[in-house]
Amino acid sequence: MAVAIPTKAEASGRSKSIRRQIPATVALIPAALVVIVVYLGCMLWTVRLSFTSSKLLPKFDFVGFAQYDRLFSNSRFLISLENLVVFGTLFLIGCLVLGFLLAVFIDQRVRAEGVFRTIYLYPYALSFIVTGLVWQWFLNPTFGLQKIGRDFGFESFTFDWLVNRDMAIYTVVIAAIWQSAGLVMAILLAGLRGVDNEIYKAARVDGIPTWRYYLSIVLPIIKPMVITATVLLAINVVKVYDLVVAMTRGGPGRATEVPAKFVMDHLFERQNVGLAMACATFMLITVIVVLTPWLYAQYGPNSRDRR
């Protein structure tokens, strides 16, 4: 069996290619060290502390799964999980549906398209703290929407969701959708602009309704964009904290308590580092469970065949 021997020109070309890659490799070393030391190091440190009895300061003992037993027997944590499920479900559905509708609207080549894109995407440029404070003012029964309605003559108008235990979580959902739907719009609009216009013309010739065209034809085509938007939104669900603090501080009572707030409260106010790290580790596992299927679909062994 003959073995191909590279020529001098090929060997010289490979040598030059390797030399060109050296500066880029050296430039990436600091970023790689940051990822390894800061991100991975902190994650491993968090997991390690979750198996200790750390209170105000970290300890290096080992108590097994005692902190996790306490965590899942803690009523406050269980309530925060229920709130997170409600918030996450409504937030994901609301953002994807509203973002898709906004993207379809802008994709019609409307006038002042740039203005509409800016208006829809602008809320995402705001921090969750600003968003929470604005919506807390707007929904406050004393001087917000309820007062505005009564000032216009509707004396019996009532909108007290912000201080209602049963409805407070939905106010957080509304504020979060208002902020993040624009991001979904931008991602899906990029996908819509990549769909061949001839497909739409063929669908019209076949008599397919517009709504069926988008649901049955367009959505499968832009599926990667939908998955990307879903993953980004899901990560925001898991780490939601500042929006809740700005709007309700977890109240009324524990009606809007979320796991991230549980972690911060036990870490800085209740001085229970071990329990806080157990909750943080649980959140980390949740993020990994969310990301793994997407990463496998995008970069797995069958990803090239699908592309």
Secondary structure per residue as TSV (DSSP state, phi and psi in degrees):
chain	resnum	aa	ss	phi	psi
A	1	M	-	360.0	123.3
A	2	A	-	-75.3	140.5
A	3	V	-	-107.1	126.1
A	4	A	-	-73.1	125.5
A	5	I	-	-102.6	121.8
A	6	P	-	-64.6	143.0
A	7	T	-	-76.0	170.8
A	8	K	H	-63.5	-36.4
A	9	A	H	-65.4	-42.7
A	10	E	H	-65.2	-43.3
A	11	A	H	-62.7	-40.1
A	12	S	H	-65.7	-39.8
A	13	G	H	-63.7	-42.3
A	14	R	H	-63.8	-40.1
A	15	S	H	-62.9	-41.5
A	16	K	H	-66.1	-38.7
A	17	S	H	-62.8	-41.0
A	18	I	H	-65.0	-41.7
A	19	R	H	-65.0	-34.6
A	20	R	H	-68.7	-30.0
A	21	Q	H	-78.6	-19.1
A	22	I	H	-60.8	-48.2
A	23	P	H	-60.0	-40.6
A	24	A	H	-64.2	-40.6
A	25	T	H	-64.0	-43.5
A	26	V	H	-63.5	-39.6
A	27	A	H	-66.2	-28.1
A	28	L	H	-82.7	-13.4
A	29	I	H	-59.6	-46.9
A	30	P	H	-59.0	-41.6
A	31	A	H	-64.2	-39.9
A	32	A	H	-64.3	-39.8
A	33	L	H	-65.1	-39.3
A	34	V	H	-61.6	-44.6
A	35	V	I	-61.9	-45.2
A	36	I	I	-69.5	-48.7
A	37	V	I	-77.5	-49.1
A	38	V	I	-79.4	-58.3
A	39	Y	I	-71.3	-60.4
A	40	L	I	-65.1	-39.1
A	41	G	H	-61.6	-45.3
A	42	C	H	-65.9	-37.8
A	43	M	H	-64.0	-45.0
A	44	L	H	-65.3	-37.3
A	45	W	H	-64.9	-39.6
A	46	T	H	-62.4	-47.4
A	47	V	H	-61.6	-41.5
A	48	R	H	-62.0	-43.8
A	49	L	H	-68.5	-23.5
A	50	S	T	-69.4	-14.2
A	51	F	T	-103.6	18.9
A	52	T	S	-119.3	173.8
A	53	S	-	-100.8	30.3
A	54	S	-	-58.6	136.6
A	55	K	S	-114.2	-100.3
A	56	L	S	-71.6	-41.1
A	57	L	S	-121.1	153.9
A	58	P	-	-63.0	142.4
A	59	K	-	-118.6	163.6
A	60	F	-	-116.3	27.0
A	61	D	-	-84.0	-175.6
A	62	F	-	-138.7	120.4
A	63	V	-	-118.5	15.3
A	64	G	T	67.3	-136.0
A	65	F	T	-96.6	24.1
A	66	A	H	-61.4	-41.5
A	67	Q	H	-66.1	-35.4
A	68	Y	H	-70.5	-34.4
A	69	D	H	-63.2	-44.1
A	70	R	H	-64.8	-37.8
A	71	L	H	-62.9	-49.0
A	72	F	H	-82.4	-1.5
A	73	S	T	-105.6	4.4
A	74	N	-	-88.9	117.9
A	75	S	H	-63.1	-34.5
A	76	R	H	-64.2	-41.2
A	77	F	H	-66.7	-40.7
A	78	L	H	-64.2	-38.5
A	79	I	H	-64.9	-39.8
A	80	S	H	-64.1	-35.0
A	81	L	H	-66.5	-42.8
A	82	E	H	-60.7	-44.0
A	83	N	H	-63.0	-37.9
A	84	L	H	-66.3	-37.6
A	85	V	H	-64.9	-45.6
A	86	V	H	-63.3	-49.2
A	87	F	H	-61.2	-47.9
A	88	G	H	-63.3	-43.4
A	89	T	H	-63.0	-51.0
A	90	L	H	-67.8	-36.7
A	91	F	H	-64.8	-47.2
A	92	L	H	-63.1	-49.4
A	93	I	H	-63.0	-46.6
A	94	G	H	-61.6	-46.3
A	95	C	H	-65.9	-43.1
A	96	L	H	-67.2	-43.3
A	97	V	H	-67.6	-51.1
A	98	L	H	-64.8	-42.6
A	99	G	H	-62.4	-39.4
A	100	F	H	-66.2	-42.9
A	101	L	H	-63.5	-40.9
A	102	L	H	-65.0	-39.7
A	103	A	H	-64.6	-41.8
A	104	V	H	-63.5	-40.5
A	105	F	H	-61.6	-47.7
A	106	I	H	-69.7	-29.4
A	107	D	T	-68.1	-9.5
A	108	Q	T	-79.9	9.8
A	109	R	T	59.5	47.7
A	110	V	-	-70.6	160.6
A	111	R	T	-68.9	151.5
A	112	A	T	54.7	42.4
A	113	E	H	-58.7	-41.0
A	114	G	H	-62.1	-35.7
A	115	V	H	-65.3	-45.8
A	116	F	H	-63.4	-41.7
A	117	R	H	-60.4	-42.0
A	118	T	H	-65.4	-43.1
A	119	I	H	-63.1	-44.1
A	120	Y	H	-71.9	-32.9
A	121	L	H	-90.0	-17.1
A	122	Y	H	-57.3	-43.9
A	123	P	H	-55.6	-31.0
A	124	Y	H	-68.6	-20.2
A	125	A	H	-75.5	-16.3
A	126	L	S	-82.5	150.8
A	127	S	-	-76.0	159.7
A	128	F	H	-64.6	-28.5
A	129	I	H	-64.0	-47.8
A	130	V	H	-62.6	-45.8
A	131	T	H	-58.6	-45.0
A	132	G	H	-62.9	-42.7
A	133	L	H	-65.6	-40.8
A	134	V	H	-63.8	-46.9
A	135	W	H	-72.5	-29.3
A	136	Q	H	-64.5	-39.1
A	137	W	H	-68.4	-44.5
A	138	F	H	-65.2	-35.0
A	139	L	H	-97.2	-0.8
A	140	N	-	-64.9	125.5
A	141	P	T	-62.3	-25.4
A	142	T	T	-75.8	-42.8
A	143	F	T	-137.8	19.3
A	144	G	S	-107.3	-135.2
A	145	L	H	-59.9	-41.0
A	146	Q	H	-62.8	-44.2
A	147	K	H	-65.9	-38.5
A	148	I	H	-60.7	-45.4
A	149	G	H	-61.2	-41.5
A	150	R	H	-72.3	-31.2
A	151	D	H	-66.2	-26.0
A	152	F	T	-84.7	5.4
A	153	G	T	105.3	-3.6
A	154	F	-	-91.2	81.2
A	155	E	T	-64.3	-28.5
A	156	S	T	-92.3	2.4
A	157	F	-	-68.3	129.9
A	158	T	-	-133.1	129.7
A	159	F	-	-144.8	88.1
A	160	D	-	-115.9	32.3
A	161	W	G	-58.2	-34.0
A	162	L	G	-63.3	-28.9
A	163	V	G	-110.9	10.7
A	164	N	-	-100.3	122.6
A	165	R	T	-57.6	-36.7
A	166	D	T	-79.4	-20.2
A	167	M	T	-116.7	-9.3
A	168	A	H	-59.8	-38.3
A	169	I	H	-62.5	-29.1
A	170	Y	H	-73.7	-26.5
A	171	T	H	-67.5	-37.3
A	172	V	H	-65.1	-40.1
A	173	V	H	-61.0	-45.3
A	174	I	H	-59.7	-47.0
A	175	A	H	-63.5	-40.6
A	176	A	H	-67.4	-40.6
A	177	I	H	-64.3	-41.8
A	178	W	H	-57.6	-37.7
A	179	Q	H	-79.1	-39.3
A	180	S	H	-98.9	-13.4
A	181	A	H	-61.9	-31.5
A	182	G	H	-63.6	-34.7
A	183	L	H	-63.7	-44.9
A	184	V	H	-61.4	-42.0
A	185	M	H	-56.3	-46.0
A	186	A	H	-64.9	-41.9
A	187	I	H	-67.0	-46.9
A	188	L	H	-72.0	-30.7
A	189	L	H	-64.1	-39.1
A	190	A	H	-60.6	-37.7
A	191	G	H	-68.7	-41.9
A	192	L	H	-63.4	-36.5
A	193	R	T	-68.9	-15.6
A	194	G	T	-91.7	-3.4
A	195	V	S	-83.1	129.5
A	196	D	-	-62.8	129.6
A	197	N	H	-65.6	-22.0
A	198	E	H	-65.3	-27.5
A	199	I	H	-64.7	-41.1
A	200	Y	H	-64.9	-41.4
A	201	K	H	-63.4	-40.0
A	202	A	H	-65.9	-37.8
A	203	A	H	-65.0	-38.9
A	204	R	H	-66.0	-39.1
A	205	V	H	-63.3	-38.4
A	206	D	T	-78.4	-2.3
A	207	G	T	77.9	21.5
A	208	I	-	-77.1	129.1
A	209	P	-	-62.0	154.2
A	210	T	H	-60.2	-44.0
A	211	W	H	-63.6	-36.7
A	212	R	H	-70.8	-34.2
A	213	Y	H	-60.3	-45.4
A	214	Y	I	-71.6	-38.9
A	215	L	I	-75.5	-41.6
A	216	S	I	-95.6	-22.0
A	217	I	I	-113.1	-51.2
A	218	V	I	-72.1	-47.0
A	219	L	H	-57.6	-45.3
A	220	P	H	-60.6	-32.2
A	221	I	H	-68.8	-40.4
A	222	I	T	-97.3	23.4
A	223	K	H	-54.7	-42.8
A	224	P	H	-57.6	-37.9
A	225	M	H	-67.6	-38.3
A	226	V	H	-64.2	-41.3
A	227	I	H	-65.0	-43.4
A	228	T	H	-59.6	-47.3
A	229	A	H	-61.9	-40.0
A	230	T	H	-64.4	-42.1
A	231	V	H	-64.1	-44.8
A	232	L	H	-61.0	-42.4
A	233	L	H	-67.6	-39.6
A	234	A	H	-63.7	-37.9
A	235	I	H	-64.1	-40.8
A	236	N	H	-63.1	-33.1
A	237	V	H	-63.6	-47.0
A	238	V	H	-64.3	-37.7
A	239	K	T	-100.1	12.1
A	240	V	-	-60.7	125.8
A	241	Y	-	-147.9	-58.5
A	242	D	H	-65.0	-33.1
A	243	L	H	-63.8	-42.5
A	244	V	H	-66.0	-44.2
A	245	V	H	-62.9	-42.4
A	246	A	H	-69.0	-34.9
A	247	M	H	-87.7	-48.6
A	248	T	T	-131.6	-11.4
A	249	R	T	56.2	28.5
A	250	G	T	88.5	-5.3
A	251	G	-	-98.6	-169.1
A	252	P	S	-66.1	137.5
A	253	G	T	67.5	-118.2
A	254	R	T	-122.0	26.3
A	255	A	T	-64.6	-25.8
A	256	T	T	-124.0	22.6
A	257	E	-	-64.8	137.0
A	258	V	-	-131.4	158.6
A	259	P	H	-56.8	-38.6
A	260	A	H	-62.6	-38.1
A	261	K	H	-69.7	-35.4
A	262	F	H	-58.7	-43.2
A	263	V	H	-63.4	-50.3
A	264	M	H	-65.0	-39.2
A	265	D	H	-65.1	-44.2
A	266	H	H	-75.0	-22.4
A	267	L	H	-80.8	-40.4
A	268	F	H	-111.7	-22.8
A	269	E	T	-106.5	-42.3
A	270	R	S	-94.8	-3.8
A	271	Q	-	49.6	51.3
A	272	N	-	-127.2	78.1
A	273	V	H	-62.3	-41.9
A	274	G	H	-59.9	-46.6
A	275	L	H	-68.1	-39.4
A	276	A	H	-62.7	-41.4
A	277	M	H	-70.1	-30.4
A	278	A	H	-64.5	-42.4
A	279	C	H	-66.9	-41.0
A	280	A	H	-63.4	-39.0
A	281	T	H	-65.3	-39.6
A	282	F	H	-61.5	-40.8
A	283	M	H	-64.6	-39.8
A	284	L	H	-60.7	-44.0
A	285	I	H	-63.0	-38.2
A	286	T	H	-61.7	-44.1
A	287	V	H	-62.9	-42.2
A	288	I	H	-62.3	-41.4
A	289	V	H	-63.1	-35.7
A	290	V	H	-71.6	-42.2
A	291	L	H	-78.1	-32.8
A	292	T	H	-57.2	-49.4
A	293	P	H	-60.3	-38.2
A	294	W	H	-67.6	-45.0
A	295	L	H	-62.6	-38.7
A	296	Y	H	-66.1	-40.8
A	297	A	H	-66.2	-35.0
A	298	Q	H	-82.3	-37.8
A	299	Y	H	-124.3	10.9
A	300	G	S	-72.8	178.2
A	301	P	T	-63.6	-24.6
A	302	N	T	-98.6	4.2
A	303	S	H	-65.4	-36.9
A	304	R	H	-67.8	-36.2
A	305	D	H	-65.3	-37.3
A	306	R	H	-70.4	-31.1
A	307	R	-	-76.4	360.0
